[in-house]
Each structure stands twice: as C-alpha cells, then as structure tokens.
Amino acid sequence: MEAGSPKVRRRFTAGIRILDMHLRLNVDQVDTLDTFHDSTLQGGALSFDWVLPRTGAPMTFRFVEPPSYAPIARGRLWTATLKLEVLQ
C-alpha cells in the first residue's frame, strides 16, 4: 500500500450510463416530444421504456434534463438533443 500504483475499486456495482441522443423531428414531432416529457413523464420525473436504436435492445430510461432543440430547415425540421440515463 505504501509503494506502487494506487489502489482503486468500484464504489458501486452498477455504473451510471448517460446517453446523448440526437433526433431529427418535424414540428408536430417536437410538440409530441414536449408533451411526452412535460405531461406524460411529469417533467421528466418518471422513467420510460424505449428500444435502443443502435442495438434494438429494450431499455428503461429517464431524462437527465429536458430536451433541447436546434432548427435545421428554416423551422420545419429540428434536431432534438436528449440526455438520457439508462436505468436498466
């Protein structure tokens, strides 16, 4: 313990995994996502199940922060950025 590399160990058995997702949405889909976050998930307080797009695996997520948006095509298309925590 007095010499050599420092001792390191895990503090938790399950690590926190954060995903940054980017979705291309039209105006109606932006409204749907806002309603889902604000009403259905009570402002992001509740978790939700979704299939991970890259792997197709079903997982449980929660919003770390509300979705943010950036316009792509003169306000007709938007990029939605979602910061999600994997719960399962």
URRA-V897685 format. One record per pair of residues at least 24 apart in sequence whose C-alpha atoms are under 8 Angstrom apart, sorted by the first residue. I is the first residue (numbers start at 1). J is the second residue. Records with the same first field share a line. If there is no record, write none. Layout:
BEGIN
I->J / J
END
This chain:
BEGIN
16->85 / 86
17->85 / 86
18->83 / 84 / 85 / 86
19->82 / 83 / 84 / 85 / 86
20->81 / 82 / 83 / 84
21->80 / 81 / 82 / 83 / 84
22->79 / 80 / 81 / 82
23->79 / 80 / 81
24->77 / 78 / 79 / 80
25->77 / 78 / 79 / 80
26->76 / 77 / 78
27->75 / 76 / 77 / 78
30->78 / 80
34->67
37->66
59->86 / 87 / 88
60->86 / 87 / 88
61->85 / 86 / 87 / 88
62->86 / 87
END
